[in-house]
């Protein structure tokens, strides 16, 4: 059976990777699975300068999911390039670097700095506020998302994957905008904005008041959005949102995803990526499927 898929110019040995922010830089999971056997490492978000993240409580468990407001804690792009990348590029798997910034110019600079050996692709997190435009989130404005995509694409030779936010009125319009601006692929969905209140203190449970909801609770929304976007664009989609097993992954692929990323479930089962990849193979064997690419967009209506 063939489990290999292609995302832009990126060749993956199987379609399963860890979602950014849930898999560290890959090396953190080396005691739980063979990192060489997963489709790709997607790093936690890297920013132009080091960030300490948000103060206060950063994670809250919710029914069938979790809220987080980590605040992009990371050592910054220079430390990543000089200290972390040399270690993780030794793995026999693709390295996708998730990048975040506050201006179009910063995104362009990040793309330029990371156009180096060991980086196979960039995942562009556009769920960030544009500090030059009064805090409007790049991922909620098609023109702003397109501007970031174009800036990154023109400053790198790597495959450019744009990560879409679900916190919009029309996800299809966002997808079309970044495709037209040059994106090689789309990853979706990022977390949904949510909130939890402690009724005893009458205060928000999270230090940042609101946070990003992930986990099985968001899966039906994510599958629906992947299906909508897959019908509207001609570039590959990496589907994510509540995947806990091979059956979930297959569901995303039938909806139109070419690959999948596992997020919150890595905290429940650290060897999840390998188990899900193996499970996809078992599903294919059971149904007489020789090539995993046959699953992509295979939904029957």
C-alpha positions as CSV (number, residue, x, y, z in Angstrom):
1,X,0.0,0.0,0.0
2,X,1.1,3.6,-0.7
3,X,0.6,6.0,2.2
4,X,2.7,8.8,0.7
5,X,1.1,12.1,-0.2
6,X,2.3,15.4,-1.7
7,X,1.6,18.9,-0.4
8,X,3.0,21.4,-2.8
9,X,6.6,20.3,-3.4
10,X,6.6,18.5,-0.1
11,X,6.6,14.7,-0.2
12,X,5.4,13.0,3.0
13,X,5.8,9.3,3.7
14,X,2.4,9.3,5.3
15,X,-0.4,11.9,5.7
16,X,-0.2,12.3,9.5
17,X,1.6,15.1,11.3
18,X,1.4,16.9,14.7
19,X,-0.5,20.2,14.7
20,X,1.5,23.2,15.6
21,X,1.6,24.0,19.3
22,X,0.8,20.5,20.4
23,X,4.0,18.7,19.2
24,X,6.7,21.0,20.5
25,X,9.6,21.0,18.1
26,X,9.2,17.2,17.6
27,X,12.1,16.2,19.8
28,X,9.8,16.4,22.9
29,X,8.0,13.3,21.7
30,X,11.0,11.2,20.8
31,X,10.5,9.0,24.0
32,X,7.0,8.1,22.9
33,X,7.2,7.4,19.2
34,X,9.8,7.2,16.4
35,X,9.7,10.7,14.9
36,X,11.2,9.3,11.7
37,X,7.9,7.4,11.0
38,X,5.5,10.3,11.0
39,X,4.6,12.4,8.0
40,X,6.1,15.7,9.2
41,X,7.1,17.7,12.3
42,X,5.1,21.0,12.4
43,X,6.8,23.2,15.0
44,X,5.2,25.3,17.6
45,X,4.8,28.9,16.5
46,X,8.1,30.8,15.9
47,X,8.1,34.6,16.1
48,X,10.7,37.2,15.1
49,X,11.6,37.8,18.8
50,X,11.4,35.6,21.9
51,X,8.0,35.5,23.6
52,X,7.2,34.5,27.2
53,X,3.6,34.0,26.4
54,X,0.5,35.0,28.4
55,X,0.4,35.4,32.1
56,X,-2.0,33.5,34.4
57,X,-3.8,30.2,33.6
58,X,-3.2,29.1,30.0
59,X,-5.1,25.9,29.7
60,X,-8.6,24.9,30.7
61,X,-10.3,21.5,30.1
62,X,-13.7,21.7,28.5
63,X,-16.3,19.0,27.5
64,X,-14.7,17.0,24.7
65,X,-11.8,19.5,24.3
66,X,-9.6,22.2,25.8
67,X,-9.1,25.9,25.7
68,X,-5.6,27.4,25.5
69,X,-4.2,30.9,25.6
70,X,-0.5,30.1,25.5
71,X,0.4,33.3,23.8
72,X,3.0,31.9,21.3
73,X,5.7,31.3,23.9
74,X,8.8,30.5,22.0
75,X,12.6,31.3,21.9
76,X,12.4,33.4,18.7
77,X,13.6,32.7,15.2
78,X,17.3,33.1,15.8
79,X,17.4,30.6,18.6
80,X,15.3,28.3,16.5
81,X,17.7,28.5,13.5
82,X,20.9,28.2,15.5
83,X,20.0,25.8,18.3
84,X,16.8,23.8,17.5
85,X,16.8,23.3,13.7
86,X,20.2,21.6,13.7
87,X,18.8,19.0,16.1
88,X,15.4,18.3,14.5
89,X,16.6,18.3,10.8
90,X,18.4,15.1,11.6
91,X,15.1,13.2,11.6
92,X,14.1,11.4,8.5
93,X,10.9,13.4,8.1
94,X,9.7,16.8,6.8
95,X,10.1,19.9,9.0
96,X,7.3,22.4,8.6
97,X,8.0,25.6,10.6
98,X,4.9,27.5,11.8
99,X,5.5,31.3,11.7
100,X,3.7,34.2,13.3
101,X,4.3,37.9,13.2
102,X,2.6,41.3,13.7
103,X,3.2,42.9,10.4
104,X,3.4,41.9,6.7
105,X,7.1,43.0,6.7
106,X,7.9,40.7,9.7
107,X,6.2,37.7,8.0
108,X,8.4,38.4,4.9
109,X,11.5,38.6,7.0
110,X,10.7,35.4,8.8
111,X,10.2,33.7,5.4
112,X,13.6,35.0,4.2
113,X,15.4,33.9,7.3
114,X,13.9,30.4,7.2
115,X,14.7,29.8,3.5
116,X,17.5,27.5,4.6
117,X,18.5,23.8,4.6
118,X,16.5,21.7,7.0
119,X,13.3,23.7,6.6
120,X,10.9,21.9,4.1
121,X,7.9,24.2,4.3
122,X,6.4,27.1,6.2
123,X,3.0,27.1,7.8
124,X,1.8,30.7,8.1
125,X,-0.3,31.4,11.1
126,X,-2.6,34.3,10.2
127,X,-4.6,34.2,13.4
128,X,-2.5,37.1,14.6
129,X,-3.4,40.8,15.1
130,X,-1.9,43.2,12.6
131,X,-0.3,45.8,14.8
132,X,-0.2,48.4,12.0
133,X,-3.9,48.2,11.4
134,X,-5.3,48.6,14.9
135,X,-5.2,45.0,15.8
136,X,-7.4,43.5,13.1
137,X,-6.6,39.8,12.8
138,X,-4.9,38.9,9.5
139,X,-7.0,35.8,9.2
140,X,-10.3,37.6,9.3
141,X,-9.7,39.9,6.4
142,X,-9.2,38.3,2.9
143,X,-7.0,41.3,1.7
144,X,-4.8,41.1,4.8
145,X,-4.4,37.3,4.5
146,X,-3.6,37.7,0.8
147,X,-0.9,40.3,1.6
148,X,0.8,38.1,4.1
149,X,0.6,35.1,1.8
150,X,2.1,37.1,-1.1
151,X,4.9,38.5,1.1
152,X,5.9,35.1,2.4
153,X,5.7,33.4,-1.0
154,X,8.0,36.0,-2.6
155,X,10.6,35.6,0.1
156,X,11.0,31.9,0.2
157,X,11.6,28.9,-2.1
158,X,9.8,26.6,0.4
159,X,6.3,25.2,0.2
160,X,4.0,27.8,1.7
161,X,1.0,26.5,3.7
162,X,-1.5,29.1,5.1
163,X,-3.3,28.1,8.3
164,X,-6.9,29.4,8.2
165,X,-8.8,30.7,11.2
166,X,-12.4,29.4,11.6
167,X,-13.4,32.6,13.3
168,X,-14.8,34.1,10.1
169,X,-18.1,34.5,8.4
170,X,-16.9,32.9,5.1
171,X,-14.0,30.5,5.3
172,X,-14.2,29.9,1.5
173,X,-13.5,33.5,0.8
174,X,-10.4,33.3,3.0
175,X,-9.2,30.2,1.2
176,X,-9.7,31.6,-2.2
177,X,-7.9,34.8,-1.2
178,X,-4.7,33.0,-0.1
179,X,-4.8,30.6,-3.0
180,X,-4.9,33.5,-5.5
181,X,-2.0,35.1,-3.5
182,X,0.2,32.1,-4.1
183,X,-0.3,29.7,-1.3
184,X,0.8,26.2,-2.1
185,X,-1.6,24.6,0.4
186,X,-4.0,25.4,3.3
187,X,-4.1,24.0,6.8
188,X,-7.4,24.1,8.6
189,X,-8.8,24.7,11.1
190,X,-7.1,26.7,13.7
191,X,-8.8,26.9,17.1
192,X,-12.3,28.4,17.7
193,X,-12.4,31.3,20.2
194,X,-14.1,30.3,23.5
195,X,-14.4,31.3,27.1
196,X,-14.8,29.6,30.5
197,X,-16.1,31.3,33.7
198,X,-15.4,30.1,37.2
199,X,-18.9,30.6,38.8
200,X,-17.5,30.6,42.3
201,X,-15.1,33.5,41.8
202,X,-17.1,35.0,38.9
203,X,-13.9,35.5,37.0
204,X,-12.7,34.1,33.7
205,X,-10.7,30.9,34.2
206,X,-8.1,31.8,31.7
207,X,-5.6,34.6,32.3
208,X,-6.2,35.9,28.8
209,X,-10.1,35.8,29.4
210,X,-10.6,34.0,26.1
211,X,-8.7,31.1,24.4
212,X,-8.7,28.8,21.5
213,X,-11.0,25.7,21.6
214,X,-9.6,22.5,20.2
215,X,-10.3,18.8,20.6
216,X,-13.2,16.5,19.5
217,X,-15.8,19.2,20.2
218,X,-14.6,21.1,17.1
219,X,-14.3,18.1,14.7
220,X,-17.7,18.4,13.0
221,X,-17.1,22.1,12.3
222,X,-13.6,21.4,11.0
223,X,-14.8,18.6,8.7
224,X,-17.6,20.8,7.3
225,X,-15.1,23.6,6.6
226,X,-12.6,21.3,4.9
227,X,-15.4,20.0,2.7
228,X,-16.5,23.5,1.8
229,X,-13.0,24.7,1.0
230,X,-12.0,21.6,-0.9
231,X,-14.8,22.2,-3.4
232,X,-13.7,25.8,-3.9
233,X,-9.8,25.6,-4.3
234,X,-7.3,23.6,-6.3
235,X,-4.5,23.4,-3.7
236,X,-4.1,20.7,-1.1
237,X,-5.6,20.9,2.3
238,X,-4.2,19.7,5.6
239,X,-7.2,18.9,7.8
240,X,-7.2,19.2,11.5
241,X,-9.6,19.7,14.5
242,X,-10.4,17.0,17.0
243,X,-8.7,14.0,15.4
244,X,-8.2,11.1,17.9
245,X,-8.1,8.0,15.7
246,X,-7.6,6.7,12.1
247,X,-11.3,6.9,11.5
248,X,-11.3,10.6,12.2
249,X,-8.4,11.1,9.8
250,X,-10.1,9.2,7.1
251,X,-13.2,11.3,7.6
252,X,-11.1,14.5,6.9
253,X,-9.6,12.9,3.8
254,X,-12.9,11.9,2.4
255,X,-14.1,15.5,2.9
256,X,-11.1,16.7,0.8
257,X,-8.0,16.8,2.9
258,X,-4.8,15.5,1.4
259,X,-3.2,15.1,4.9
260,X,-4.1,15.6,8.5
261,X,-2.7,17.1,11.7
262,X,-3.3,15.8,15.2
263,X,-3.5,18.4,18.0
264,X,-5.0,18.1,21.4
265,X,-5.0,14.3,21.4
266,X,-1.2,14.3,21.5
267,X,-1.6,15.3,25.2
268,X,-3.9,12.3,25.8
269,X,-1.9,9.8,23.8
270,X,1.7,10.9,23.0
271,X,2.1,8.1,20.5
272,X,-1.1,9.1,18.6
273,X,0.6,10.1,15.3
274,X,2.1,6.7,14.7
275,X,-1.0,4.8,15.9
276,X,-3.2,6.9,13.5
277,X,-0.9,6.4,10.6
278,X,-0.9,2.6,11.2
279,X,-4.7,2.7,11.5
280,X,-5.1,4.4,8.2
281,X,-3.1,1.6,6.6
282,X,-5.4,-1.0,8.3
283,X,-8.4,0.8,7.0
284,X,-7.0,0.8,3.5
285,X,-6.3,-2.9,3.8
286,X,-9.8,-3.7,5.0
287,X,-11.4,-1.8,2.2
288,X,-9.0,-2.9,-0.6
289,X,-7.4,0.5,-1.1
290,X,-3.9,0.5,-2.5
291,X,-3.2,4.2,-2.6
292,X,-4.2,6.6,0.3
293,X,-4.6,9.4,-2.3
294,X,-7.7,7.5,-3.5
295,X,-9.4,8.7,-0.2
296,X,-9.0,12.4,-0.9
297,X,-12.3,13.9,-1.7
298,X,-14.0,10.5,-1.8
299,X,-17.2,11.6,-0.1
300,X,-20.3,10.3,-1.8
301,X,-23.4,12.5,-1.9
